[in-house]
Amino acid sequence: MEEKHKRILRRNRVHLVKELDLSDLCDVLLRKDVFTQSMINDIKNCETKRDQARKLVKDLETRGNEAFSAFLEGLRVTGQQNLLELLQKSAPRVHFQPGKSTEAGYLLIQPHPVCKSYYKMDARPCGLCLIINNVEFEPKTELSIRKGSNVDCDKLEKRFKSLNFVVEVRTNLKQRQIKSELSALSRKDHSIYDCCVVVILSHGTEVSHNRFPGAVYGVDGNHVSVQEITNYLNGQNCPSLQSKPKIFFIQACGGGEKDIGFEVSPDEAKPSIGGDGDQTDAIPFSSSSESLSTSDETDAIPTLPTPSDILVSYSTFPGYVSWRATVSGSWYVEVLDNILEEHAATLDLTTMLTLVNDKVSQNSAKGLYKQMPGSFNFLRKHVYFQTSE
């Protein structure tokens, strides 16, 4: 290590020893080849946390010219922003690239300095992604074929693979099969992963709830509530995902209402991109799966709280239909895919979903109907995805 960087560490050693959190930092420095496993073991064998921090800082001085910048990156990745800023003030010439390539060819995004809290998202693979794509429903349900849904499925499968997820696709599942897949996902060991994603593409409806609104239909005409879907992966039912982000994308109607929007000033008005061929995935509100409608040519449709670290992104506002083009796929998925492609390398998830909301809200179906996506966000930190080079 360069002498000037050693002096910076020594000058700030009191703060480092007092405040340094080694819980994830050691793993980061091990992956960056700053320390060997034997050295990490020696550090962790020290009696107190302050002794561990003191040894880490001392040993860091012996680890070559790249050790200091790797240490700063480790502070950034593990959310130790105060210490990072303290050291950067003493070393203003040490700069970061937007991300660092991994052996697997992925870019580990470094959050903007203003962001003081974000989830660890550098596991390789980052996590599992389950996509349930219901297209063809049993004749007895009188539910229409969801033309264009395969386009949505293909887009999102490719997108999440590009974000370093292991993607599994399941097609045309009945209610019990949806539950079975989610149950199997909850029983898997996610300890080596940092995140889990579930995407459901189906007809939907509005149901009574006390946490997450809406429900999605199996191809047999029986529904599963979004609340039940999220419960499979919550901190109580899936311990290996505790404190990790669990993200759900629901392309389905939230109900049967069609939004005709409201007038805005000329400055607010923007061109719409919807067409006359748009359909919805909507089913009228019902507490019983036996009450179905044939009107849907339209897509209408530890010490932490149990639901913490969950985000549910809906294609439409609860109670309203969700529009889908039979050729290009749903408005929501098309925009979501485009936003992820354009901004995943620089923006966090919630910021990107705000962009999705704005873009979809500009569409119009049949020159009249509107759609407003939204999220129920119980995340405690920001989510930054990995992106492939």
ZAMARGU-4260 file (C-alpha; in steps of 0.2 Angstrom, whole numbers, plus 5000, padded with zeros to 4 digits):
<rodrens>
0) 5000/5000/5000 | 5006/5018/4996 | 5013/5027/5011 | 5000/5041/5009 | 4986/5028/5011
5) 4994/5021/5026 | 4995/5038/5034 | 4976/5040/5031 | 4972/5024/5039 | 4983/5028/5054
10) 4976/5045/5056 | 4958/5038/5056 | 4962/5022/5066 | 4952/5028/5081 | 4936/5030/5071
15) 4939/5014/5061 | 4942/5004/5077 | 4927/5011/5085 | 4914/5011/5071 | 4920/4998/5058
20) 4907/4984/5055 | 4916/4968/5049 | 4900/4957/5047 | 4900/4959/5028 | 4915/4968/5025
25) 4927/4953/5028 | 4917/4943/5014 | 4919/4958/5002 | 4938/4960/5005 | 4940/4941/5003
30) 4931/4941/4986 | 4942/4955/4981 | 4957/4945/4985 | 4963/4958/4998 | 4964/4945/5011
35) 4966/4926/5011 | 4954/4915/5021 | 4967/4912/5033 | 4969/4930/5037 | 4951/4933/5038
40) 4950/4918/5051 | 4964/4927/5061 | 4955/4943/5061 | 4939/4935/5067 | 4948/4925/5081
45) 4952/4941/5090 | 4942/4942/5106 | 4933/4959/5104 | 4925/4968/5089 | 4937/4982/5092
50) 4952/4970/5092 | 4946/4963/5075 | 4944/4980/5068 | 4961/4985/5074 | 4969/4970/5066
55) 4960/4972/5050 | 4966/4990/5048 | 4984/4985/5053 | 4985/4970/5041 | 4977/4981/5027
60) 4993/4991/5026 | 5002/4976/5020 | 4991/4971/5006 | 4997/4980/4991 | 4993/4996/4981
65) 4975/4991/4977 | 4970/4987/4995 | 4965/5005/5000 | 4953/5008/4985 | 4946/4990/4988
70) 4943/4994/5006 | 4934/5010/5001 | 4923/5000/4989 | 4920/4988/5003 | 4914/5002/5014
75) 4902/5008/5001 | 4895/4990/4997 | 4892/4987/5015 | 4883/5003/5018 | 4897/5011/5030
80) 4895/5028/5022 | 4901/5039/5037 | 4918/5030/5037 | 4919/5030/5018 | 4916/5049/5018
85) 4929/5051/5032 | 4942/5042/5022 | 4938/5051/5006 | 4940/5068/5013 | 4958/5063/5017
90) 4960/5055/5000 | 4950/5066/4987 | 4960/5058/4972 | 4953/5041/4975 | 4939/5039/4963
95) 4927/5025/4959 | 4921/5018/4943 | 4902/5016/4942 | 4905/4997/4946 | 4917/4983/4947
100) 4917/4968/4935 | 4915/4951/4943 | 4922/4935/4936 | 4905/4931/4930 | 4905/4947/4919
105) 4893/4957/4930 | 4894/4975/4935 | 4892/4977/4954 | 4883/4994/4955 | 4890/5006/4967
110) 4875/5017/4974 | 4876/5036/4973 | 4885/5044/4989 | 4868/5052/4995 | 4861/5034/4998
115) 4867/5029/5015 | 4857/5012/5016 | 4856/4999/5003 | 4855/4980/5003 | 4870/4969/4999
120) 4867/4963/4981 | 4884/4956/4975 | 4881/4937/4977 | 4884/4927/4961 | 4870/4923/4956
125) 4861/4937/4964 | 4846/4926/4968 | 4832/4916/4961 | 4818/4923/4950 | 4801/4913/4948
130) 4790/4918/4933 | 4772/4911/4933 | 4764/4914/4916 | 4746/4909/4914 | 4740/4911/4896
135) 4727/4898/4892 | 4713/4895/4905 | 4701/4880/4906 | 4685/4882/4895 | 4674/4881/4911
140) 4682/4897/4917 | 4676/4907/4902 | 4692/4917/4904 | 4700/4923/4888 | 4717/4918/4882
145) 4730/4931/4887 | 4737/4935/4870 | 4754/4944/4872 | 4758/4936/4889 | 4772/4925/4881
150) 4780/4941/4875 | 4780/4948/4893 | 4787/4932/4899 | 4801/4931/4887 | 4806/4949/4890
155) 4807/4947/4909 | 4815/4930/4908 | 4829/4938/4898 | 4830/4954/4908 | 4832/4945/4925
160) 4845/4933/4918 | 4854/4949/4912 | 4853/4955/4931 | 4862/4939/4936 | 4846/4930/4943
165) 4843/4911/4940 | 4826/4911/4932 | 4813/4898/4932 | 4797/4899/4921 | 4781/4890/4925
170) 4767/4891/4912 | 4748/4888/4914 | 4747/4884/4932 | 4731/4879/4942 | 4728/4887/4959
175) 4736/4873/4969 | 4751/4872/4957 | 4754/4891/4960 | 4754/4888/4979 | 4765/4872/4976
180) 4778/4882/4966 | 4778/4896/4979 | 4780/4884/4993 | 4794/4875/4985 | 4803/4892/4982
185) 4801/4896/5001 | 4808/4879/5006 | 4824/4882/4996 | 4840/4888/5004 | 4843/4906/4999
190) 4857/4908/5011 | 4870/4910/4996 | 4859/4923/4987 | 4855/4941/4991 | 4838/4943/4984
195) 4822/4934/4977 | 4810/4939/4963 | 4793/4933/4959 | 4784/4938/4943 | 4766/4933/4940
200) 4757/4936/4924 | 4738/4931/4924 | 4720/4937/4925 | 4717/4945/4942 | 4703/4952/4953
205) 4700/4962/4968 | 4698/4953/4985 | 4696/4957/5003 | 4713/4960/5011 | 4722/4967/5026
210) 4739/4970/5019 | 4742/4967/5000 | 4727/4970/4989 | 4722/4959/4974 | 4722/4941/4968
215) 4728/4931/4953 | 4720/4917/4944 | 4725/4900/4941 | 4720/4892/4924 | 4707/4882/4933
220) 4698/4899/4938 | 4703/4898/4956 | 4712/4913/4963 | 4727/4915/4975 | 4728/4932/4984
225) 4743/4943/4983 | 4744/4943/5002 | 4745/4924/5002 | 4758/4925/4988 | 4770/4936/4998
230) 4767/4926/5014 | 4777/4912/5007 | 4793/4922/5007 | 4791/4933/5022 | 4804/4932/5036
235) 4794/4920/5046 | 4790/4907/5033 | 4807/4908/5023 | 4821/4911/5036 | 4835/4910/5023
240) 4828/4926/5015 | 4826/4936/5031 | 4833/4954/5030 | 4835/4951/5011 | 4824/4960/4998
245) 4809/4950/4991 | 4802/4958/4976 | 4785/4954/4967 | 4779/4960/4950 | 4761/4957/4947
250) 4754/4959/4929 | 4736/4957/4932 | 4720/4967/4934 | 4717/4974/4951 | 4698/4974/4948
255) 4685/4978/4934 | 4685/4997/4934 | 4691/5007/4919 | 4700/5023/4922 | 4696/5037/4910
260) 4708/5049/4918 | 4705/5068/4920 | 4710/5083/4910 | 4727/5091/4913 | 4735/5107/4907
265) 4743/5107/4889 | 4760/5106/4898 | 4755/5090/4906 | 4748/5082/4891 | 4759/5069/4882
270) 4756/5058/4867 | 4748/5041/4871 | 4754/5025/4864 | 4740/5013/4867 | 4729/5006/4853
275) 4712/4999/4849 | 4718/4981/4851 | 4722/4982/4869 | 4714/4970/4881 | 4712/4969/4900
280) 4715/4955/4913 | 4701/4960/4924 | 4689/4950/4934 | 4675/4958/4944 | 4677/4959/4963
285) 4672/4943/4972 | 4676/4934/4988 | 4673/4918/4979 | 4682/4910/4964 | 4666/4903/4957
290) 4660/4921/4952 | 4668/4924/4935 | 4665/4935/4920 | 4666/4933/4902 | 4668/4952/4899
295) 4687/4951/4899 | 4692/4954/4882 | 4698/4967/4894 | 4719/4962/4905 | 4709/4968/4919
300) 4717/4966/4934 | 4818/4942/5076 | 4815/4959/5079 | 4809/4964/5062 | 4791/4965/5057
305) 4785/4949/5047 | 4782/4959/5030 | 4798/4969/5031 | 4810/4969/5016 | 4795/4965/5004
310) 4790/4976/4989 | 4775/4972/4978 | 4774/4981/4961 | 4757/4981/4953 | 4753/4984/4935
315) 4738/4994/4940 | 4730/5003/4954 | 4719/4992/4965 | 4702/4990/4958 | 4706/4994/4941
320) 4710/4985/4925 | 4727/4982/4918 | 4729/4984/4899 | 4738/4972/4887 | 4742/4973/4869
325) 4740/4956/4860 | 4756/4958/4850 | 4768/4968/4860 | 4762/4962/4877 | 4756/4972/4892
330) 4760/4991/4894 | 4767/4988/4912 | 4779/4974/4907 | 4785/4983/4891 | 4789/4999/4901
335) 4797/4990/4915 | 4808/4980/4904 | 4813/4996/4895 | 4817/5005/4911 | 4827/4991/4918
340) 4837/4990/4902 | 4841/5009/4902 | 4843/5013/4921 | 4847/4997/4931 | 4866/5002/4930
345) 4863/5018/4939 | 4846/5019/4948 | 4839/5010/4963 | 4823/5000/4961 | 4810/5011/4969
350) 4817/5026/4958 | 4815/5015/4942 | 4797/5010/4947 | 4792/5029/4949 | 4798/5031/4931
355) 4788/5015/4926 | 4773/5023/4934 | 4775/5040/4924 | 4778/5031/4908 | 4763/5019/4909
360) 4752/5033/4915 | 4754/5042/4898 | 4746/5028/4888 | 4728/5027/4882 | 4718/5012/4877
365) 4705/5014/4863 | 4710/5033/4864 | 4701/5034/4881 | 4706/5022/4895 | 4721/5025/4907
370) 4732/5014/4918 | 4741/5019/4934 | 4754/5006/4941 | 4760/5007/4959 | 4769/4998/4973
375) 4767/4993/4991 | 4784/4995/4998 | 4790/4988/5014 | 4809/4988/5009 | 4820/4995/5023
380) 4835/4999/5011 | 4838/5003/4993 | 4840/4990/4980 | 4853/4991/4966 | 4854/4977/4953
385) 4869/4969/4945 | 4870/4972/4927 | 4879/4962/4914 | 4893/4970/4903
</rodrens>
